[in-house]
Amino acid sequence: MSAAAPVTTRFAPSPTGFLHIGGARTALFNWLYARGRGGRFLLRIEDTDRERSTQEAVDAILDGLTWLGLDWDDEPVSQASRAERHVEIVDQLLASGRAYKDYATAEETEALKAEARAQNEAYRSPWRDRDPAEAPAEAPFAVRFKGPRDGDTVVDDAVQGQVRFPNKDLDDLVLLRSDGAPTYNLAVVVDDHDMGVTQVIRGDDHLVNAARQTLIYQALDWPTPGFAHIPLIHGPDGKKLSKRHGALGVESYRDMGYLPEGLRAYLLRLGWAKGDQEIFSDDEARAAFDLSGVNKAPARLDFDKLAFVNAHFMAQADDARIAALAVERLQSEGEVNLNPELDARIHAAAPYLKNRAKTLAELVEQTVFITAERPLKIKEKAAKSLNEEAQSRLARLREALFALAHWREADLKESLNAFAEAEGVGFGKIGQPLRAALTGGAPAPDLSVVMAILGRDETLGRIDDAAARDGAPA
């Protein structure tokens, strides 16, 4: 590989399902490695399995990457569309003697493989050294790679270190199936070469494939890209991540209310470290990410840590954006009749609520005091504060608030304190029934903030309702 070659990485998912969290982290690492070096990040859809690949899955992967904020260069490459190119390379390998036609039937192959396993040997078809002219006329055949029998194939891996694979243990892998379909290892090598990929970053379940692919690169006299095989993600219990661990798709994390930048920052530290820094901005991540910081041990999914990281980005997020996301979520849930007035209140509340929530879902839960319709249903515990004395005091407070010239948080706070002093009571005697009147007992910020968010008319209307209610809890 030329030292002058521009850094090019790729993410190459199979479109057989959603973009799972492990794939998202792999894409992130490739994206950061390329973007941090002024390089290119490419996307290839490995859709050669036509029976299992679906357009719906392709769309889900593209949507997941887009939501996560991982932009790619050029149009996504469909591996299936490159079948002719793959066959062309197989023909070159046949012509150079680095591949051979295997006429063994499926039954013969299975029996021979069982025999090789019993002798602890790699499988090599007897047709490797036979004359193809001995094959029956028009007999179907697969094409296998003619791998070396001796020596080692060495993979210099940026994460795993130098890994040696004895060639005697590597099967003569199929390059072209008997139906003419190219196989994974052949297609990956051809596509990575043609796309100019200089660094392959993927899960360590592909480590042995790196050896097989290295042999193909060498047989074609092509430069071998750098390899970095990252450990897989395990569940909180230390076992391989599976459906039993809960949400696996990126869309599930979006639906749970995580921000894309929060998930990016969490995934970055899931198996990678740089000093003692826990949370990285995007700019910091692009500048800091390198393969030397990737751990060899599997990382464990930790939802508490994810919530902690996401809370950091919730607090930093633009107020208008958070409000818009909250409104969008409320609309999708369909439980609230939104209107311009409610929309404005949610926008006004965003600066306060975003600091009290770890996720968008939690933030939306805290908008109940805003979206509740009059007369409010007041929780039993809150309703206990609305005795006759408190209702009478609320009526007097209502008059004091009505007389305010400016309906601003600071003025409202000053008015509440002045009213408590004039009444000769502690603030709790004012605050508890007022909170019940304004929120129904739902979580909410400080009372002066609540009144500023609700506005004059809604605040006074809710106080009127509470002052007039019969005292029975709703």
N, C-alpha and C positions, 0 to 999 in steps of 0.2 A: 504494500500500500504506500502510495507516494506521500511524503510528508507534507506536500503542498496541497493534497486533496482537501477540498472543503469538508468540514464536519457535516455529516448527513446521518440522521437516525431515522428510524421508522417504527410505527406501531402497526402490527399486523394481526388483528383479531379475526377469528372465525365467526361468521354471521349465523350462529346457531342459537343465539339467545341474547339477553341484555348485556350491557357493559358492566361486568361484575367489578367489585371493588379491587380485586387483584389486578385486573386488566387496566383499571383506571390508574393505579399506582405505576404500573409499567409504562403507560402512556405518559404520565407526568414526568417520570425519570428521563425518558427519551426526549421529551419536550424541553425540559430544563437543560439537559446536556447540550442540545443543539442551540437553543436560544442564548444560553450563556456564553457560547463561543461564536456567535454570529453565523451559525450554521443553519441547516434546513431540517425540518421535521416533516416526514412524509407519512402518508396513511395508505396502507394496502389491505384490502378486504380479501382474506384467504377463503374464497368461496368455491374451492374445487370439489367439495362434497356437495354435489347438487341436490341430493335428496334431503339433507338436513339444513342447508343454507336457505334463508328466506329474506325477502326484501324488507319484511317487517323488522327482522333482527338487524339488518343493515341500517335502517332508519333509526332504530333504538340506539345503536352504537354511535352514529353521527350526532344524534340529539344529545346523548350523554356527554360526548366530548365537547360539544358546543356549549352545553350548560356549564361544564366544568371549566370552561375558558381556555381549552387547549386547542389553539388554532393550528392548522396544518398548511403546508405549502403545496401548491399544485392540486390537481384533481385526484381524488382517491383512485387507486389502481385496483381493478378487479383481477384477481389472479386467474380466474377461469377464462377471462378474455385473452389470456396470453398462452393458451395451450399450444398453439402452433409454434411459438418461440421455444417452448419447453421441448417439444418433439424435435425441433431443429437441433437443439443441443444434445439430445439423446443420440441423434444420428451422428453427430460429431464424435461422441464418445465411442460409438460402435466402430466408426471408421478408424479411430486411433487405437483400437484394441483395449480400451478402458471400460468397455461394457460388452455384454454378450446376450444373445437371445436364449431364453429359458423356455424350452418346450414341455417341461414337466407339467402334468395335469395337477389340478388342485389336490386330488387324492394322493398322487405320488409325492407332491411337495409336503403334504402334512405328515406322511409316513417318514419321509427323509428327515424332516425337521425333528420329529420325535426321536429318531435314531441319533441325530446330532446332539440333542439335549441329553440323552442318556449317556453319551460319551463326553459330556461337558465341552462340546465343541461348537463353534459358530457354524451356521448353516451356509453351505456353498453348493449350488446346484451342480449335478453331474454334467450339465450342459456347458458349464464353464470351460471345460477342456475338450468338449466333443465338437465334431464338425457339424455345422447346421445342416449340411446336405443330408445328414442321416435322419433328419426330422421328416415325418410324414408330410406329404404334399398338402399345402394350405393349412397346416396345423396352426392353431393359435399359439401365441407365445407372449411372454412378458419379457421386458428388458431389465437385466440386473447390472449393477455396478460391479466391476471386477476389482475388488479391493486387494491390497497387498496382504500376503499371508504372514510376513515377518515384520519385525521392528515395531515401533510405537508411533502413534499419532499424538502429537503434543498440542494441547490447547492452552495458550497463555491467557488466562482469564483475569480481567481487572478486579473481580471480586473473589473468585475461588482460588486464585493463584495459578501456578502451573499444574495442569492435570494431564497425566499420561494414560493413554488407552492402548493396550497391546492390540495390534492389528489382527492377531489370531482370534481375538474375541469379538470382532466386528463382523456381522453377517454381510454377505453380498446383498445389499438392499435393492429392492425393486425400484427402478426409475420410471418405468412405463408399465402399467398394468396390461393384461391381455386384451382389455377393451379399448386400449389406446390412451387411457387417462394418465396424466403425469402424477407422480406421488409428491408428498409434502416436501421431503428433503431435496429432491431435484428442483422443484418449483421455487423453493425458498432461495436456493443458491442462485438460480438464474435471475430471479426478480431482484434480489439484493444487489447483484452485480450490475444489472441493467439500470437500476435506480440510483446507482452511485453510493450505496450505503457504506459508510466507513466504520460505523460502530453499531453493533447489535446488542441491545440491552433487553433482556427477557428473563422469564422465570427459570430457576435452576432445574426444573423438570426437563428442560431442553439441553442440559449439559452434554449428554451422550450424543445428541443430534449435532452438537458443535463438532464432535470428532468426525462423524459421518460426512458432514458438510465440508469440513476442512479437506477431506480426501477428494471430494468432488472439485473443490476449488483448485487443488493441486493438479488434478488430472486435466483440467481445462487450462492450466497455466494462467489462472486469474489471481489477482491479489486477494488475500483473505482479510475480511474486515476484523476489527477488534471485537472481542467478545466480552460480555459482562453478564453473568448469570446470577440474578438476585434471588434470595430465598423467598419462598412463598409466604403468604400471610396465614397465620393460624387463628383460630377462635380464642376467646378469653380462657378456655379450658386447656389450651395448648395443643389441641387437635386440629388437623387440617380443616380449613374453613369449608363449611357446607351449609345447606339450607337450614339445618337445625340451629345454626347460630343466629338466625334472624335475617334481616334485610341484607341482600348481597348485591343488588343492582344499584347503580348510581342513582337511578330515578327514585329508588326507595329512600335514599338519603335526602334527596331533594324534597320528597313528600313528607319526610319527618321534620323538615324545616331547617336543614343545615344550609348555610350559604356556600356557594362554590369556592370562595376564597378560604373559608374555614375548612372545608374538606380538603382542598389542595394543601393547605399548611399542615393539616394533620397527616395526610398521606406522605408528605415529604419526610416527616420525622418517624414514619412507620418503617423502621429498618435502615434509617440513615441518620447520621449525626455530624455536627460540626461544632466542636467545642461544647460549651454548656448552654448554648442558646436553644431555647425551647420553641419559640414562635418566630417564623420568618415571614416577612412581606414578600411579595412576588419579586420585587427588585433584588432584595437580599438573597432570595432563593436562587435566582438566575446567576448571581455573582458567586455564590458560595458552593453550589452543587458540584460535586465531583464524585467519581466512582470509588475513590479511596475511602470515602465515608460510609459506604454501604456495609452493613453488618453481614457476617456469614450465617448467623443464626436466624431462624424464622422469627418474624415479628408477630406480636399478638394484638389482635383487635381489642381496643379499650374504649368503650363508649363513654366512660366518665372523662377520659382525656379528650376525646373528640368534642364533648360538650364544653369542656373548659376552653379549648382552642376556639371553638365556634363563638363562644360568648365574647371572647376578645375581639373578634371581627364584627360581631353584632354591634358592640359598643363603638367601634371605629367607623361603621358604615354611614354613608350619607343618609341624612334624615328622610329626605324626599324619596329616596330609593327604598328604604325600609318600609315607609308608609305605603308606597305603591305595591310592594310585595305582600304586605299585610292585607290590603284591600283586595288584591288578586286572590289571595288565599280564602278570604271571607266569601268572595263571589263564587269560587269553586266549590266551597262547602255548601252554599245555597241556603244557609240557615238564617241569614240576616237580609232584610230588605234595604240594600244600600241606596243612598241618595247623595246628592252633592253636599248636603249639610253633614252627614255622617262621615263622608270622605274627608271633608275639611277638618273634622274633629280628630280623626285618626292621624292625619298629617300633623296636627298640632300636638298630639300625644306622643308621636314617634321619638322625639329627643329624650323623653322621660322613660318610655317603656322599653326601649332598646337596651338600656343599661340594666334592666331587671329581668331580662330573658336570655336563656342560653340558645334558643332556637326561635325561628319564626313561629313555630307552633305554639311555643310558650307565650310569645308576644301576642299572638291572636287571642289566646285564652284571656289575656289581661285587658282586652278591649271590651269585655262584657259590660263593664260599667258605662262604656260609651254607647254601645249598640242596644242596650236594654231599652224597651219601649215603656212609656208611661201608661198607667201607674206601675212603678217598679214592683217586682216580686221581692220582698225583703226576707232574707233568711231569718230563721227563728232566733238565732243567737243575736243578730243585729237588731231585730225587732224589739228585744227586751229593753233596749235603751230608749225606746220611743214611748215612755210613759207620759201621763198627762202633763206633768211639769215640763218635760223636755219638749213636748209638742207646743206648749205655750211659749217656751223660750225660742223655738224655731220660728214661730210666727213673728216674734219681735226681731229676731236676727234677719228675717226676710225683709223687714222694713229698712233696717240699717243697710243691707246690701243693695236694696232698690235705690237708695239715695246716693250711692257711689257715682261720682262723675266719670271715673275711668275703671273699666273692667280688665284690670291687669293683675298678674300674679302678685306683684309686690303690694299693690293697693288692697287686694283681697286678703292677703296675709295680715297686713296692718289692721284692717277692719275687723277681722276675727279676733285678734288679740285685744283690740280696744273694746269690743263687745263683751268679751269674757271679763275684762277688768270692770266694765260698767255694771255687769251683772253680779260682780262680787263672787265669782265661782272659778274653780280651776278649769283649765282649758278642756280637760276630759269631759266635763259636763256639757260642753259645747260640741267638742269634736266627735264623740261617739254617736250621738243622735244625728248629727249632720252627715257623718259618713254613711250611716244607715240610710238616710234620706237620699243621698246622692248616688250611692253605689249599690244599695241593696245588700251590702255585706260582701260584695265581690272585691278581689284584690285591686288596689288602685294606689296612685302616688299620693303625695301630700294634698290636703284638702284645698289649699289655695291653687295648686296646680290643677286639680280636678275641676274646680269651678272655672278656671281660665279656659280649660279644654272644652267644657260643656257649653260655655257661653252664658250670657246673662239670662236669656229667656228660658233655656232648658234648666238651668240651676234653680231659678226662682220657681219654675213650674214643679220641679221635683220636691222642693221644700214645701210648697203649697200642698202637694199630695200627701206628704208625710205628716204635716201638721193637722190635716183633716182626717186621716185614716182612723179606723176604729180600734187600732192597737192589736188586732189579731194577726199573728204571723202568717205570711202567705205560704 
